[in-house]
């Protein structure tokens, strides 16, 4: 199987285009963020009409940002990397690289740090009115 990397593609070809993502699960979310980080200006997400799971997920994410600070909530978005490694290993026998394990260690360390920081400040991670510092 041939692997393609960033150097194999010219991202400038799509920067001025409208890019559509069909579905907005964890993979669609990751694709949208990657495109945004690559400089794509216009990203559209297409959901099946009346998709209850998409609506519920959307409300849950924004509700989380209402009751907790972004530094706490964004950590859980990165935890999707860890959650996608598990089925990759068991279903496809893909062993993650050392860099991936390093990234996982950083995510876990950040989670522990945030927990200990909030505990030391005697502040709940989720409050009715989040305190931004």
N, CA, C and O atoms as CSV, one atom per row, in Angstrom:
chain,resi,resn,atom,element,x,y,z
A,1,UNK,N,N,0.854,-1.164,0.000
A,1,UNK,CA,C,0.000,0.000,0.000
A,1,UNK,C,C,0.905,1.234,0.000
A,1,UNK,O,O,1.838,1.328,0.798
A,2,UNK,N,N,0.623,2.167,-0.893
A,2,UNK,CA,C,1.396,3.399,-0.970
A,2,UNK,C,C,0.831,4.407,0.017
A,2,UNK,O,O,-0.374,4.657,0.048
A,3,UNK,N,N,1.714,4.980,0.819
A,3,UNK,CA,C,1.324,6.004,1.785
A,3,UNK,C,C,1.553,7.380,1.170
A,3,UNK,O,O,2.585,7.615,0.541
A,4,UNK,N,N,0.606,8.283,1.345
A,4,UNK,CA,C,0.734,9.635,0.846
A,4,UNK,C,C,0.949,10.579,2.018
A,4,UNK,O,O,0.347,10.419,3.080
A,5,UNK,N,N,1.800,11.548,1.816
A,5,UNK,CA,C,2.130,12.516,2.854
A,5,UNK,C,C,1.869,13.923,2.332
A,5,UNK,O,O,1.522,14.105,1.165
A,6,UNK,N,N,2.036,14.907,3.193
A,6,UNK,CA,C,1.756,16.288,2.831
A,6,UNK,C,C,2.583,16.744,1.626
A,6,UNK,O,O,2.096,17.510,0.794
A,7,UNK,N,N,3.826,16.278,1.530
A,7,UNK,CA,C,4.695,16.682,0.420
A,7,UNK,C,C,4.209,16.129,-0.922
A,7,UNK,O,O,4.615,16.623,-1.974
A,8,UNK,N,N,3.350,15.118,-0.897
A,8,UNK,CA,C,2.836,14.507,-2.119
A,8,UNK,C,C,1.660,15.278,-2.727
A,8,UNK,O,O,1.239,14.985,-3.847
A,9,UNK,N,N,1.140,16.246,-2.002
A,9,UNK,CA,C,-0.043,16.976,-2.471
A,9,UNK,C,C,0.220,18.475,-2.444
A,9,UNK,O,O,1.059,18.958,-1.685
A,10,UNK,N,N,-0.505,19.198,-3.279
A,10,UNK,CA,C,-0.422,20.650,-3.300
A,10,UNK,C,C,-1.702,21.206,-2.688
A,10,UNK,O,O,-2.738,21.262,-3.351
A,11,UNK,N,N,-1.633,21.614,-1.429
A,11,UNK,CA,C,-2.815,22.088,-0.716
A,11,UNK,C,C,-3.338,23.402,-1.305
A,11,UNK,O,O,-4.494,23.760,-1.080
A,12,UNK,N,N,-2.510,24.111,-2.046
A,12,UNK,CA,C,-2.951,25.373,-2.655
A,12,UNK,C,C,-4.066,25.165,-3.673
A,12,UNK,O,O,-4.810,26.097,-3.977
A,13,UNK,N,N,-4.186,23.956,-4.198
A,13,UNK,CA,C,-5.236,23.670,-5.176
A,13,UNK,C,C,-6.635,23.742,-4.572
A,13,UNK,O,O,-7.602,24.011,-5.285
A,14,UNK,N,N,-6.752,23.502,-3.262
A,14,UNK,CA,C,-8.081,23.481,-2.642
A,14,UNK,C,C,-8.329,24.653,-1.701
A,14,UNK,O,O,-9.441,24.799,-1.195
A,15,UNK,N,N,-7.336,25.483,-1.456
A,15,UNK,CA,C,-7.512,26.578,-0.498
A,15,UNK,C,C,-8.621,27.541,-0.900
A,15,UNK,O,O,-9.313,28.075,-0.034
A,16,UNK,N,N,-8.800,27.770,-2.180
A,16,UNK,CA,C,-9.820,28.725,-2.625
A,16,UNK,C,C,-11.150,28.045,-2.957
A,16,UNK,O,O,-12.091,28.717,-3.379
A,17,UNK,N,N,-11.243,26.737,-2.777
A,17,UNK,CA,C,-12.464,25.989,-3.107
A,17,UNK,C,C,-13.354,25.830,-1.877
A,17,UNK,O,O,-12.900,25.964,-0.741
A,18,UNK,N,N,-14.624,25.542,-2.126
A,18,UNK,CA,C,-15.541,25.171,-1.055
A,18,UNK,C,C,-15.449,23.660,-0.894
A,18,UNK,O,O,-15.714,22.918,-1.839
A,19,UNK,N,N,-15.077,23.202,0.293
A,19,UNK,CA,C,-14.885,21.783,0.567
A,19,UNK,C,C,-16.062,21.276,1.392
A,19,UNK,O,O,-16.412,21.867,2.413
A,20,UNK,N,N,-16.669,20.183,0.948
A,20,UNK,CA,C,-17.810,19.597,1.654
A,20,UNK,C,C,-17.371,18.328,2.371
A,20,UNK,O,O,-16.637,17.505,1.822
A,21,UNK,N,N,-17.834,18.187,3.603
A,21,UNK,CA,C,-17.602,16.981,4.394
A,21,UNK,C,C,-18.963,16.366,4.653
A,21,UNK,O,O,-19.864,17.021,5.176
A,22,UNK,N,N,-19.105,15.107,4.283
A,22,UNK,CA,C,-20.391,14.426,4.462
A,22,UNK,C,C,-20.351,13.654,5.765
A,22,UNK,O,O,-19.566,12.719,5.922
A,23,UNK,N,N,-21.203,14.049,6.698
A,23,UNK,CA,C,-21.225,13.450,8.019
A,23,UNK,C,C,-20.297,14.232,8.932
A,23,UNK,O,O,-19.321,14.828,8.477
A,24,UNK,N,N,-20.602,14.227,10.205
A,24,UNK,CA,C,-19.790,15.021,11.121
A,24,UNK,C,C,-19.563,14.256,12.415
A,24,UNK,O,O,-19.773,14.781,13.509
A,25,UNK,N,N,-19.135,13.017,12.277
A,25,UNK,CA,C,-18.748,12.260,13.462
A,25,UNK,C,C,-17.351,12.668,13.866
A,25,UNK,O,O,-16.904,13.766,13.535
A,26,UNK,N,N,-16.660,11.804,14.575
A,26,UNK,CA,C,-15.315,12.139,15.027
A,26,UNK,C,C,-14.364,12.300,13.850
A,26,UNK,O,O,-13.473,13.148,13.891
A,27,UNK,N,N,-14.538,11.498,12.798
A,27,UNK,CA,C,-13.665,11.633,11.632
A,27,UNK,C,C,-13.973,12.907,10.860
A,27,UNK,O,O,-13.052,13.606,10.437
A,28,UNK,N,N,-15.240,13.220,10.671
A,28,UNK,CA,C,-15.610,14.440,9.971
A,28,UNK,C,C,-15.107,15.679,10.691
A,28,UNK,O,O,-14.659,16.640,10.065
A,29,UNK,N,N,-15.186,15.643,12.007
A,29,UNK,CA,C,-14.687,16.752,12.824
A,29,UNK,C,C,-13.184,16.906,12.634
A,29,UNK,O,O,-12.690,18.021,12.469
A,30,UNK,N,N,-12.458,15.797,12.656
A,30,UNK,CA,C,-11.005,15.839,12.468
A,30,UNK,C,C,-10.655,16.350,11.068
A,30,UNK,O,O,-9.726,17.143,10.912
A,31,UNK,N,N,-11.387,15.904,10.059
A,31,UNK,CA,C,-11.128,16.367,8.693
A,31,UNK,C,C,-11.359,17.876,8.581
A,31,UNK,O,O,-10.565,18.587,7.965
A,32,UNK,N,N,-12.440,18.352,9.173
A,32,UNK,CA,C,-12.743,19.785,9.108
A,32,UNK,C,C,-11.645,20.601,9.778
A,32,UNK,O,O,-11.236,21.636,9.253
A,33,UNK,N,N,-11.168,20.148,10.928
A,33,UNK,CA,C,-10.105,20.877,11.625
A,33,UNK,C,C,-8.802,20.842,10.838
A,33,UNK,O,O,-8.088,21.843,10.782
A,34,UNK,N,N,-8.484,19.707,10.231
A,34,UNK,CA,C,-7.268,19.618,9.421
A,34,UNK,C,C,-7.329,20.546,8.225
A,34,UNK,O,O,-6.344,21.208,7.896
A,35,UNK,N,N,-8.491,20.598,7.567
A,35,UNK,CA,C,-8.647,21.496,6.427
A,35,UNK,C,C,-8.513,22.955,6.853
A,35,UNK,O,O,-7.879,23.759,6.169
A,36,UNK,N,N,-9.115,23.281,7.985
A,36,UNK,CA,C,-9.031,24.645,8.496
A,36,UNK,C,C,-7.571,25.008,8.795
A,36,UNK,O,O,-7.106,26.091,8.441
A,37,UNK,N,N,-6.861,24.091,9.449
A,37,UNK,CA,C,-5.450,24.329,9.764
A,37,UNK,C,C,-4.590,24.437,8.508
A,37,UNK,O,O,-3.544,25.087,8.530
A,38,UNK,N,N,-5.015,23.810,7.419
A,38,UNK,CA,C,-4.262,23.860,6.167
A,38,UNK,C,C,-4.522,25.135,5.380
A,38,UNK,O,O,-3.887,25.376,4.353
A,39,UNK,N,N,-5.453,25.952,5.856
A,39,UNK,CA,C,-5.706,27.224,5.203
A,39,UNK,C,C,-6.921,27.265,4.302
A,39,UNK,O,O,-7.133,28.250,3.594
A,40,UNK,N,N,-7.731,26.202,4.316
A,40,UNK,CA,C,-8.952,26.202,3.506
A,40,UNK,C,C,-9.931,27.191,4.131
A,40,UNK,O,O,-10.191,27.154,5.334
A,41,UNK,N,N,-10.468,28.075,3.293
A,41,UNK,CA,C,-11.299,29.169,3.801
A,41,UNK,C,C,-12.762,28.780,4.000
A,41,UNK,O,O,-13.409,29.280,4.920
A,42,UNK,N,N,-13.293,27.896,3.153
A,42,UNK,CA,C,-14.718,27.602,3.201
A,42,UNK,C,C,-14.948,26.094,3.312
A,42,UNK,O,O,-14.675,25.340,2.378
A,43,UNK,N,N,-15.455,25.672,4.472
A,43,UNK,CA,C,-15.717,24.260,4.729
A,43,UNK,C,C,-17.197,24.116,5.052
A,43,UNK,O,O,-17.723,24.827,5.909
A,44,UNK,N,N,-17.864,23.199,4.368
A,44,UNK,CA,C,-19.289,22.965,4.565
A,44,UNK,C,C,-19.469,21.540,5.062
A,44,UNK,O,O,-18.829,20.616,4.559
A,45,UNK,N,N,-20.337,21.362,6.046
A,45,UNK,CA,C,-20.615,20.032,6.577
A,45,UNK,C,C,-22.019,19.634,6.154
A,45,UNK,O,O,-22.981,20.364,6.392
A,46,UNK,N,N,-22.128,18.480,5.530
A,46,UNK,CA,C,-23.426,17.979,5.069
A,46,UNK,C,C,-23.881,16.862,5.998
A,46,UNK,O,O,-23.194,15.854,6.164
A,47,UNK,N,N,-25.034,17.055,6.592
A,47,UNK,CA,C,-25.617,16.044,7.474
A,47,UNK,C,C,-26.922,15.544,6.875
A,47,UNK,O,O,-27.618,16.268,6.164
A,48,UNK,N,N,-27.236,14.298,7.175
A,48,UNK,CA,C,-28.515,13.760,6.727
A,48,UNK,C,C,-29.628,14.536,7.425
A,48,UNK,O,O,-29.563,14.788,8.628
A,49,UNK,N,N,-30.636,14.908,6.666
A,49,UNK,CA,C,-31.735,15.682,7.231
A,49,UNK,C,C,-32.381,14.916,8.376
A,49,UNK,O,O,-32.720,13.740,8.246
A,50,UNK,N,N,-32.542,15.595,9.483
A,50,UNK,CA,C,-33.170,14.980,10.642
A,50,UNK,C,C,-32.262,14.042,11.406
A,50,UNK,O,O,-32.741,13.240,12.206
A,51,UNK,N,N,-30.963,14.124,11.177
A,51,UNK,CA,C,-30.018,13.249,11.871
A,51,UNK,C,C,-29.997,13.600,13.356
A,51,UNK,O,O,-29.462,14.635,13.753
A,52,UNK,N,N,-30.577,12.738,14.159
A,52,UNK,CA,C,-30.676,13.026,15.588
A,52,UNK,C,C,-29.317,12.916,16.277
A,52,UNK,O,O,-29.026,13.690,17.189
A,53,UNK,N,N,-28.493,11.975,15.859
A,53,UNK,CA,C,-27.198,11.820,16.529
A,53,UNK,C,C,-26.313,13.033,16.290
A,53,UNK,O,O,-25.581,13.455,17.185
A,54,UNK,N,N,-26.374,13.597,15.085
A,54,UNK,CA,C,-25.565,14.786,14.806
A,54,UNK,C,C,-26.063,15.969,15.630
A,54,UNK,O,O,-25.263,16.739,16.162
A,55,UNK,N,N,-27.353,16.109,15.734
A,55,UNK,CA,C,-27.909,17.222,16.509
A,55,UNK,C,C,-27.560,17.089,17.983
A,55,UNK,O,O,-27.194,18.071,18.629
A,56,UNK,N,N,-27.671,15.898,18.505
A,56,UNK,CA,C,-27.356,15.674,19.916
A,56,UNK,C,C,-25.880,15.937,20.180
A,56,UNK,O,O,-25.533,16.582,21.170
A,57,UNK,N,N,-25.008,15.444,19.305
A,57,UNK,CA,C,-23.572,15.654,19.484
A,57,UNK,C,C,-23.235,17.138,19.433
A,57,UNK,O,O,-22.434,17.625,20.232
A,58,UNK,N,N,-23.839,17.850,18.504
A,58,UNK,CA,C,-23.587,19.283,18.365
A,58,UNK,C,C,-23.991,20.025,19.639
A,58,UNK,O,O,-23.241,20.866,20.133
A,59,UNK,N,N,-25.162,19.717,20.163
A,59,UNK,CA,C,-25.644,20.368,21.385
A,59,UNK,C,C,-24.745,20.013,22.567
A,59,UNK,O,O,-24.441,20.871,23.395
A,60,UNK,N,N,-24.323,18.768,22.647
A,60,UNK,CA,C,-23.465,18.344,23.764
A,60,UNK,C,C,-22.120,19.066,23.757
A,60,UNK,O,O,-21.633,19.484,24.808
A,61,UNK,N,N,-21.526,19.213,22.587
A,61,UNK,CA,C,-20.227,19.887,22.513
A,61,UNK,C,C,-20.364,21.341,22.960
A,61,UNK,O,O,-19.562,21.825,23.758
A,62,UNK,N,N,-21.377,22.034,22.446
A,62,UNK,CA,C,-21.526,23.431,22.830
A,62,UNK,C,C,-21.973,23.580,24.274
A,62,UNK,O,O,-21.628,24.569,24.920
A,63,UNK,N,N,-22.726,22.632,24.792
A,63,UNK,CA,C,-23.101,22.671,26.207
A,63,UNK,C,C,-21.870,22.509,27.086
A,63,UNK,O,O,-21.766,23.135,28.141
A,64,UNK,N,N,-20.949,21.675,26.653
A,64,UNK,CA,C,-19.719,21.487,27.420
A,64,UNK,C,C,-18.923,22.783,27.504
A,64,UNK,O,O,-18.364,23.104,28.552
A,65,UNK,N,N,-18.870,23.524,26.409
A,65,UNK,CA,C,-18.145,24.798,26.426
A,65,UNK,C,C,-18.841,25.840,27.293
A,65,UNK,O,O,-18.208,26.803,27.727
A,66,UNK,N,N,-20.120,25.666,27.549
A,66,UNK,CA,C,-20.843,26.611,28.395
A,66,UNK,C,C,-20.505,26.376,29.865
A,66,UNK,O,O,-20.337,27.332,30.623
A,67,UNK,N,N,-20.406,25.116,30.272
A,67,UNK,CA,C,-20.212,24.823,31.695
A,67,UNK,C,C,-18.766,24.582,32.105
A,67,UNK,O,O,-18.480,24.482,33.298
A,68,UNK,N,N,-17.853,24.486,31.154
A,68,UNK,CA,C,-16.444,24.271,31.502
A,68,UNK,C,C,-15.573,25.167,30.641
A,68,UNK,O,O,-15.976,25.616,29.568
A,69,UNK,N,N,-14.388,25.410,31.131
A,69,UNK,CA,C,-13.485,26.271,30.371
A,69,UNK,C,C,-12.975,25.535,29.134
A,69,UNK,O,O,-12.864,24.309,29.150
A,70,UNK,N,N,-12.665,26.260,28.071
A,70,UNK,CA,C,-12.190,25.626,26.837
A,70,UNK,C,C,-10.933,24.784,27.033
A,70,UNK,O,O,-10.740,23.796,26.325
A,71,UNK,N,N,-10.079,25.157,27.979
A,71,UNK,CA,C,-8.866,24.363,28.201
A,71,UNK,C,C,-9.202,22.955,28.673
A,71,UNK,O,O,-8.444,22.016,28.429
A,72,UNK,N,N,-10.317,22.811,29.337
A,72,UNK,CA,C,-10.733,21.488,29.810
A,72,UNK,C,C,-11.444,20.723,28.699
A,72,UNK,O,O,-11.155,19.547,28.479
A,73,UNK,N,N,-12.359,21.368,28.003
A,73,UNK,CA,C,-13.162,20.690,26.987
A,73,UNK,C,C,-12.311,20.269,25.791
A,73,UNK,O,O,-12.492,19.174,25.258
A,74,UNK,N,N,-11.393,21.123,25.370
A,74,UNK,CA,C,-10.589,20.805,24.193
A,74,UNK,C,C,-9.744,19.559,24.403
A,74,UNK,O,O,-9.435,18.850,23.446
A,75,UNK,N,N,-9.372,19.287,25.640
A,75,UNK,CA,C,-8.611,18.080,25.938
A,75,UNK,C,C,-9.388,16.829,25.531
A,75,UNK,O,O,-8.798,15.865,25.044
A,76,UNK,N,N,-10.699,16.839,25.726
A,76,UNK,CA,C,-11.508,15.680,25.368
A,76,UNK,C,C,-11.621,15.513,23.863
A,76,UNK,O,O,-11.806,14.397,23.378
A,77,UNK,N,N,-11.514,16.604,23.118
A,77,UNK,CA,C,-11.510,16.480,21.666
A,77,UNK,C,C,-10.243,15.758,21.205
A,77,UNK,O,O,-10.289,14.960,20.269
A,78,UNK,N,N,-9.120,16.037,21.857
A,78,UNK,CA,C,-7.882,15.342,21.509
A,78,UNK,C,C,-7.905,13.877,21.934
A,78,UNK,O,O,-7.171,13.057,21.382
A,79,UNK,N,N,-8.739,13.550,22.904
A,79,UNK,CA,C,-8.810,12.153,23.337
A,79,UNK,C,C,-9.376,11.255,22.241
A,79,UNK,O,O,-9.278,10.032,22.341
A,80,UNK,N,N,-9.967,11.836,21.198
A,80,UNK,CA,C,-10.450,11.036,20.065
A,80,UNK,C,C,-9.296,10.306,19.387
A,80,UNK,O,O,-9.492,9.235,18.812
A,81,UNK,N,N,-8.103,10.874,19.449
A,81,UNK,CA,C,-6.933,10.200,18.882
A,81,UNK,C,C,-6.726,8.865,19.579
A,81,UNK,O,O,-6.489,7.841,18.938
A,82,UNK,N,N,-6.820,8.894,20.891
A,82,UNK,CA,C,-6.632,7.654,21.663
A,82,UNK,C,C,-7.739,6.663,21.333
A,82,UNK,O,O,-7.481,5.474,21.146
A,83,UNK,N,N,-8.969,7.153,21.261
A,83,UNK,CA,C,-10.099,6.271,20.992
A,83,UNK,C,C,-10.048,5.674,19.588
A,83,UNK,O,O,-10.582,4.588,19.364
A,84,UNK,N,N,-9.420,6.358,18.649
A,84,UNK,CA,C,-9.325,5.796,17.298
A,84,UNK,C,C,-8.166,4.803,17.181
A,84,UNK,O,O,-8.155,3.981,16.265
A,85,UNK,N,N,-7.206,4.864,18.081
A,85,UNK,CA,C,-6.092,3.905,18.056
A,85,UNK,C,C,-6.541,2.504,18.454
A,85,UNK,O,O,-6.040,1.512,17.923
A,86,UNK,N,N,-7.464,2.428,19.368
A,86,UNK,CA,C,-7.875,1.130,19.910
A,86,UNK,C,C,-8.501,0.237,18.832
A,86,UNK,O,O,-8.046,-0.892,18.652
A,87,UNK,N,N,-9.536,0.704,18.104
A,87,UNK,CA,C,-10.070,-0.164,17.053
A,87,UNK,C,C,-9.067,-0.401,15.926
A,87,UNK,O,O,-9.084,-1.456,15.293
A,88,UNK,N,N,-8.197,0.575,15.672
A,88,UNK,CA,C,-7.169,0.379,14.646
A,88,UNK,C,C,-6.251,-0.777,14.977
A,88,UNK,O,O,-5.851,-1.546,14.102
A,89,UNK,N,N,-5.922,-0.889,16.256
A,89,UNK,CA,C,-5.049,-1.983,16.681
A,89,UNK,C,C,-5.779,-3.332,16.632
A,89,UNK,O,O,-5.251,-4.310,16.102
A,90,UNK,N,N,-6.987,-3.376,17.186
A,90,UNK,CA,C,-7.692,-4.653,17.287
A,90,UNK,C,C,-8.333,-5.100,15.970
A,90,UNK,O,O,-8.387,-6.299,15.695
A,91,UNK,N,N,-8.816,-4.168,15.161
A,91,UNK,CA,C,-9.494,-4.551,13.932
A,91,UNK,C,C,-8.561,-4.663,12.732
A,91,UNK,O,O,-8.759,-5.517,11.868
A,92,UNK,N,N,-7.547,-3.806,12.676
A,92,UNK,CA,C,-6.696,-3.753,11.488
A,92,UNK,C,C,-5.237,-4.126,11.764
A,92,UNK,O,O,-4.397,-4.070,10.866
A,93,UNK,N,N,-4.944,-4.501,12.996
A,93,UNK,CA,C,-3.581,-4.859,13.404
A,93,UNK,C,C,-2.572,-3.764,13.086
A,93,UNK,O,O,-1.428,-4.052,12.733
A,94,UNK,N,N,-2.988,-2.523,13.209
A,94,UNK,CA,C,-2.088,-1.394,12.988
A,94,UNK,C,C,-1.457,-1.007,14.315
A,94,UNK,O,O,-2.151,-0.678,15.277
A,95,UNK,N,N,-0.147,-1.051,14.354
A,95,UNK,CA,C,0.573,-0.668,15.562
A,95,UNK,C,C,0.977,0.794,15.406
A,95,UNK,O,O,1.683,1.146,14.461
A,96,UNK,N,N,0.535,1.642,16.325
A,96,UNK,CA,C,0.854,3.065,16.224
A,96,UNK,C,C,2.360,3.305,16.324
A,96,UNK,O,O,3.089,2.527,16.938
A,97,UNK,N,N,2.807,4.402,15.708
A,97,UNK,CA,C,4.225,4.745,15.726
A,97,UNK,C,C,4.618,5.313,17.088
A,97,UNK,O,O,3.771,5.606,17.932
A,98,UNK,N,N,5.919,5.457,17.272
A,98,UNK,CA,C,6.429,6.032,18.519
A,98,UNK,C,C,5.952,7.458,18.724
A,98,UNK,O,O,5.687,7.876,19.851
A,99,UNK,N,N,5.841,8.211,17.621
A,99,UNK,CA,C,5.340,9.584,17.727
A,99,UNK,C,C,3.889,9.611,18.189
A,99,UNK,O,O,3.483,10.513,18.921
A,100,UNK,N,N,3.119,8.632,17.766
A,100,UNK,CA,C,1.724,8.571,18.206
A,100,UNK,C,C,1.651,8.289,19.696
A,100,UNK,O,O,0.862,8.908,20.411
A,101,UNK,N,N,2.471,7.355,20.169
A,101,UNK,CA,C,2.493,7.068,21.607
A,101,UNK,C,C,2.960,8.284,22.403
A,101,UNK,O,O,2.480,8.529,23.509
A,102,UNK,N,N,3.901,9.046,21.834
A,102,UNK,CA,C,4.348,10.267,22.495
A,102,UNK,C,C,3.190,11.259,22.592
A,102,UNK,O,O,3.003,11.894,23.630
A,103,UNK,N,N,2.410,11.393,21.513
A,103,UNK,CA,C,1.249,12.276,21.522
A,103,UNK,C,C,0.208,11.839,22.541
A,103,UNK,O,O,-0.385,12.667,23.232
A,104,UNK,N,N,-0.009,10.527,22.630
A,104,UNK,CA,C,-0.956,9.995,23.613
A,104,UNK,C,C,-0.471,10.316,25.027
A,104,UNK,O,O,-1.263,10.699,25.889
A,105,UNK,N,N,0.831,10.159,25.259
A,105,UNK,CA,C,1.392,10.470,26.573
A,105,UNK,C,C,1.193,11.952,26.902
A,105,UNK,O,O,0.902,12.301,28.046
A,106,UNK,N,N,1.349,12.817,25.906
A,106,UNK,CA,C,1.132,14.260,26.123
A,106,UNK,C,C,-0.321,14.552,26.468
A,106,UNK,O,O,-0.602,15.371,27.343
A,107,UNK,N,N,-1.247,13.881,25.780
A,107,UNK,CA,C,-2.678,14.081,26.046
A,107,UNK,C,C,-3.018,13.639,27.464
A,107,UNK,O,O,-3.715,14.345,28.193
A,108,UNK,N,N,-2.523,12.466,27.850
A,108,UNK,CA,C,-2.794,11.958,29.194
A,108,UNK,C,C,-2.154,12.855,30.249
A,108,UNK,O,O,-2.768,13.144,31.276
A,109,UNK,N,N,-0.916,13.297,29.998
A,109,UNK,CA,C,-0.232,14.186,30.938
A,109,UNK,C,C,-0.983,15.507,31.085
A,109,UNK,O,O,-1.091,16.041,32.189
A,110,UNK,N,N,-1.504,16.037,29.973
A,110,UNK,CA,C,-2.269,17.280,30.038
A,110,UNK,C,C,-3.535,17.092,30.855
A,110,UNK,O,O,-3.918,17.974,31.623
A,111,UNK,N,N,-4.186,15.949,30.694
A,111,UNK,CA,C,-5.390,15.666,31.478
A,111,UNK,C,C,-5.100,15.582,32.963
A,111,UNK,O,O,-5.844,16.124,33.780
A,112,UNK,N,N,-4.018,14.904,33.311
A,112,UNK,CA,C,-3.634,14.800,34.724
A,112,UNK,C,C,-3.271,16.172,35.273
A,112,UNK,O,O,-3.646,16.515,36.394
A,113,UNK,N,N,-2.534,16.964,34.478
A,113,UNK,CA,C,-2.152,18.306,34.908
A,113,UNK,C,C,-3.383,19.172,35.176
A,113,UNK,O,O,-3.460,19.842,36.206
A,114,UNK,N,N,-4.336,19.159,34.258
A,114,UNK,CA,C,-5.542,19.971,34.438
A,114,UNK,C,C,-6.303,19.530,35.674
A,114,UNK,O,O,-6.786,20.365,36.437
A,115,UNK,N,N,-6.415,18.218,35.879
A,115,UNK,CA,C,-7.115,17.711,37.066
A,115,UNK,C,C,-6.429,18.191,38.343
A,115,UNK,O,O,-7.086,18.692,39.255
A,116,UNK,N,N,-5.108,18.036,38.404
A,116,UNK,CA,C,-4.374,18.431,39.608
A,116,UNK,C,C,-4.394,19.950,39.805
A,116,UNK,O,O,-4.482,20.430,40.935
A,117,UNK,N,N,-4.312,20.699,38.709
A,117,UNK,CA,C,-4.354,22.163,38.808
A,117,UNK,C,C,-5.689,22.628,39.374
A,117,UNK,O,O,-5.727,23.482,40.260
A,118,UNK,N,N,-6.778,22.072,38.866
A,118,UNK,CA,C,-8.093,22.468,39.348
A,118,UNK,C,C,-8.309,22.019,40.792
A,118,UNK,O,O,-8.970,22.710,41.568
A,119,UNK,N,N,-7.758,20.875,41.146
A,119,UNK,CA,C,-7.887,20.399,42.525
A,119,UNK,C,C,-7.094,21.296,43.469
A,119,UNK,O,O,-7.554,21.599,44.570
A,120,UNK,N,N,-5.900,21.723,43.042
A,120,UNK,CA,C,-5.083,22.596,43.881
A,120,UNK,C,C,-5.736,23.966,44.056
A,120,UNK,O,O,-5.606,24.580,45.115
A,121,UNK,N,N,-6.424,24.443,43.048
A,121,UNK,CA,C,-7.128,25.728,43.135
A,121,UNK,C,C,-8.445,25.591,43.881
A,121,UNK,O,O,-9.140,26.577,44.129
A,122,UNK,N,N,-8.780,24.353,44.235
A,122,UNK,CA,C,-10.045,24.062,44.903
A,122,UNK,C,C,-11.216,24.569,44.066
A,122,UNK,O,O,-12.154,25.185,44.572
A,123,UNK,N,N,-11.127,24.286,42.771
A,123,UNK,CA,C,-12.154,24.723,41.840
A,123,UNK,C,C,-12.654,23.504,41.085
A,123,UNK,O,O,-11.872,22.628,40.714
A,124,UNK,N,N,-13.944,23.452,40.863
A,124,UNK,CA,C,-14.508,22.378,40.069
A,124,UNK,C,C,-14.183,22.607,38.600
A,124,UNK,O,O,-14.121,23.745,38.137
A,125,UNK,N,N,-13.976,21.517,37.877
A,125,UNK,CA,C,-13.683,21.653,36.466
A,125,UNK,C,C,-14.901,22.186,35.721
A,125,UNK,O,O,-14.760,23.046,34.850
A,126,UNK,N,N,-16.067,21.703,36.040
A,126,UNK,CA,C,-17.304,22.196,35.429
A,126,UNK,C,C,-18.091,22.970,36.478
A,126,UNK,O,O,-18.402,22.451,37.550
A,127,UNK,N,N,-18.406,24.207,36.154
A,127,UNK,CA,C,-19.182,25.044,37.070
A,127,UNK,C,C,-20.309,25.698,36.300
A,127,UNK,O,O,-20.363,25.643,35.071
A,128,UNK,N,N,-21.201,26.313,37.044
A,128,UNK,CA,C,-22.307,27.025,36.395
A,128,UNK,C,C,-21.792,28.207,35.594
A,128,UNK,O,O,-22.281,28.480,34.497
A,129,UNK,N,N,-20.808,28.907,36.138
A,129,UNK,CA,C,-20.176,30.026,35.422
A,129,UNK,C,C,-18.676,29.792,35.438
A,129,UNK,O,O,-18.031,30.010,36.464
A,130,UNK,N,N,-18.104,29.352,34.319
A,130,UNK,CA,C,-16.684,29.032,34.302
A,130,UNK,C,C,-15.820,30.256,34.573
A,130,UNK,O,O,-16.125,31.366,34.137
A,131,UNK,N,N,-14.753,30.029,35.292
A,131,UNK,CA,C,-13.805,31.093,35.606
A,131,UNK,C,C,-12.669,30.996,34.603
A,131,UNK,O,O,-11.985,29.975,34.526
A,132,UNK,N,N,-12.470,32.054,33.838
A,132,UNK,CA,C,-11.404,32.075,32.839
A,132,UNK,C,C,-10.251,32.894,33.398
A,132,UNK,O,O,-10.443,34.010,33.883
A,133,UNK,N,N,-9.075,32.337,33.326
A,133,UNK,CA,C,-7.891,33.048,33.846
A,133,UNK,C,C,-6.949,33.343,32.733
A,133,UNK,O,O,-5.894,33.935,32.959
